[in-house]
Amino acid sequence: MYLVLRSPAGTALLEVPVREDVRTFLENTEALVPRGTESGHIDWNLELANLFAKS
């Protein structure tokens, strides 16, 4: 399995063996937060308040 991690600083491509526990974790994660709905699960006001509180 390949995992691609991207940020403004760059991209990393990781190759990891597929194991049943990884498959189960990803299936459970997608069941809780389907693809494309991630941002709907974030409380933006709370995150911004936390970010500015640390400044």
N, CA and C atoms as a LAMMPS dump frame, in Angstrom:
ITEM: TIMESTEP
0
ITEM: NUMBER OF ATOMS
165
ITEM: BOX BOUNDS ff ff ff
-5.0000000000000000e+02 5.0000000000000000e+02
-5.0000000000000000e+02 5.0000000000000000e+02
-5.0000000000000000e+02 5.0000000000000000e+02
ITEM: ATOMS id mol type element x y z
1 1 1 N 0.845 -1.149 0
2 1 2 C 0 0 0
3 1 3 C 0.904 1.229 0
4 2 1 N 0.489 2.229 -0.728
5 2 2 C 1.228 3.48 -0.767
6 2 3 C 0.423 4.554 -0.043
7 3 1 N 1.096 5.316 0.788
8 3 2 C 0.484 6.455 1.463
9 3 3 C 1.182 7.71 0.974
10 4 1 N 0.405 8.682 0.566
11 4 2 C 0.961 9.954 0.129
12 4 3 C 0.586 11.003 1.167
13 5 1 N 1.599 11.663 1.7
14 5 2 C 1.397 12.736 2.66
15 5 3 C 1.846 14.027 2.002
16 6 1 N 0.962 15.024 2.002
17 6 2 C 1.296 16.296 1.356
18 6 3 C 1.128 17.437 2.341
19 7 1 N 2.006 18.399 2.212
20 7 2 C 1.907 19.637 2.972
21 7 3 C 2.54 20.726 2.127
22 8 1 N 2.414 21.971 2.535
23 8 2 C 3.086 23.033 1.782
24 8 3 C 4.607 22.838 1.722
25 9 1 N 5.155 22.107 2.677
26 9 2 C 6.607 21.888 2.716
27 9 3 C 7.073 20.805 1.757
28 10 1 N 6.159 19.973 1.274
29 10 2 C 6.571 18.921 0.351
30 10 3 C 5.645 17.722 0.392
31 11 1 N 6.091 16.661 -0.263
32 11 2 C 5.316 15.432 -0.391
33 11 3 C 6.169 14.251 0.014
34 12 1 N 5.556 13.291 0.687
35 12 2 C 6.237 12.053 1.057
36 12 3 C 5.4 10.893 0.547
37 13 1 N 6.05 9.929 -0.099
38 13 2 C 5.4 8.715 -0.57
39 13 3 C 5.932 7.566 0.272
40 14 1 N 5.047 6.904 1.004
41 14 2 C 5.436 5.801 1.873
42 14 3 C 4.858 4.507 1.333
43 15 1 N 5.647 3.457 1.343
44 15 2 C 5.166 2.141 0.96
45 15 3 C 5.141 1.269 2.214
46 16 1 N 3.977 0.732 2.521
47 16 2 C 3.842 -0.105 3.707
48 16 3 C 3.122 -1.397 3.326
49 17 1 N 3.471 -2.49 3.97
50 17 2 C 2.762 -3.745 3.667
51 17 3 C 1.321 -3.653 4.158
52 18 1 N 0.429 -4.23 3.388
53 18 2 C -0.977 -4.23 3.787
54 18 3 C -1.195 -5.399 4.74
55 19 1 N -1.665 -5.057 5.909
56 19 2 C -1.992 -6.064 6.898
57 19 3 C -3.469 -5.917 7.207
58 20 1 N -4.032 -6.96 7.736
59 20 2 C -5.468 -6.941 8.012
60 20 3 C -5.839 -5.855 9.008
61 21 1 N -4.975 -5.576 10
62 21 2 C -5.306 -4.534 10.967
63 21 3 C -5.314 -3.153 10.332
64 22 1 N -4.439 -2.92 9.339
65 22 2 C -4.434 -1.644 8.618
66 22 3 C -5.709 -1.515 7.788
67 23 1 N -6.069 -2.591 7.111
68 23 2 C -7.286 -2.59 6.291
69 23 3 C -8.512 -2.32 7.169
70 24 1 N -8.59 -2.983 8.309
71 24 2 C -9.716 -2.802 9.222
72 24 3 C -9.761 -1.374 9.751
73 25 1 N -8.6 -0.831 10.135
74 25 2 C -8.54 0.546 10.616
75 25 3 C -9.058 1.514 9.558
76 26 1 N -8.609 1.36 8.327
77 26 2 C -9.038 2.272 7.259
78 26 3 C -10.526 2.121 6.95
79 27 1 N -11.023 0.91 6.954
80 27 2 C -12.451 0.698 6.711
81 27 3 C -13.289 1.323 7.827
82 28 1 N -12.86 1.156 9.075
83 28 2 C -13.591 1.745 10.202
84 28 3 C -13.533 3.265 10.164
85 29 1 N -12.368 3.804 9.803
86 29 2 C -12.212 5.25 9.704
87 29 3 C -13.133 5.825 8.637
88 30 1 N -13.169 5.175 7.475
89 30 2 C -14.02 5.677 6.398
90 30 3 C -15.502 5.536 6.738
91 31 1 N -15.857 4.524 7.517
92 31 2 C -17.256 4.373 7.935
93 31 3 C -17.668 5.525 8.858
94 32 1 N -16.736 5.968 9.715
95 32 2 C -17.032 7.076 10.629
96 32 3 C -17.022 8.427 9.924
97 33 1 N -16.06 8.607 9.023
98 33 2 C -15.895 9.879 8.307
99 33 3 C -15.688 9.551 6.828
100 34 1 N -16.774 9.477 6.06
101 34 2 C -16.651 9.139 4.645
102 34 3 C -15.785 10.148 3.879
103 35 1 N -15.159 9.667 2.831
104 35 2 C -14.317 10.525 1.997
105 35 3 C -15.094 11.754 1.544
106 36 1 N -14.413 12.89 1.623
107 36 2 C -15.014 14.139 1.179
108 36 3 C -15.824 14.862 2.249
109 37 1 N -16.01 14.222 3.41
110 37 2 C -16.804 14.855 4.468
111 37 3 C -15.944 15.287 5.652
112 38 1 N -14.64 15.176 5.53
113 38 2 C -13.736 15.454 6.652
114 38 3 C -13.946 16.845 7.241
115 39 1 N -14.035 17.862 6.4
116 39 2 C -14.118 19.236 6.91
117 39 3 C -15.42 19.501 7.657
118 40 1 N -16.449 18.714 7.39
119 40 2 C -17.709 18.871 8.098
120 40 3 C -17.657 18.374 9.534
121 41 1 N -16.591 17.681 9.882
122 41 2 C -16.436 17.133 11.23
123 41 3 C -15.525 17.995 12.103
124 42 1 N -15.16 19.145 11.599
125 42 2 C -14.259 20.033 12.335
126 42 3 C -15.05 21.224 12.852
127 43 1 N -14.871 21.521 14.117
128 43 2 C -15.469 22.715 14.704
129 43 3 C -14.474 23.856 14.467
130 44 1 N -14.657 24.579 13.371
131 44 2 C -13.692 25.606 12.968
132 44 3 C -13.557 26.708 14.007
133 45 1 N -14.654 27.115 14.627
134 45 2 C -14.575 28.165 15.647
135 45 3 C -13.72 27.724 16.823
136 46 1 N -13.889 26.486 17.265
137 46 2 C -13.089 25.96 18.364
138 46 3 C -11.618 25.847 17.964
139 47 1 N -11.352 25.348 16.776
140 47 2 C -9.968 25.208 16.314
141 47 3 C -9.278 26.564 16.208
142 48 1 N -9.969 27.562 15.679
143 48 2 C -9.385 28.896 15.589
144 48 3 C -9.158 29.5 16.972
145 49 1 N -10.107 29.292 17.871
146 49 2 C -9.938 29.792 19.237
147 49 3 C -8.725 29.152 19.896
148 50 1 N -8.554 27.85 19.716
149 50 2 C -7.384 27.157 20.265
150 50 3 C -6.1 27.652 19.639
151 51 1 N -6.114 27.898 18.357
152 51 2 C -4.923 28.368 17.655
153 51 3 C -4.52 29.736 18.173
154 52 1 N -5.472 30.651 18.288
155 52 2 C -5.145 32 18.745
156 52 3 C -4.827 32.046 20.238
157 53 1 N -5.358 31.119 21.012
158 53 2 C -5.062 31.071 22.441
159 53 3 C -3.606 30.693 22.693
160 54 1 N -3.013 29.951 21.753
161 54 2 C -1.619 29.512 21.906
162 54 3 C -0.623 30.553 21.43
163 55 1 N -1.103 31.586 20.778
164 55 2 C -0.205 32.624 20.229
165 55 3 C 0.268 33.581 21.289
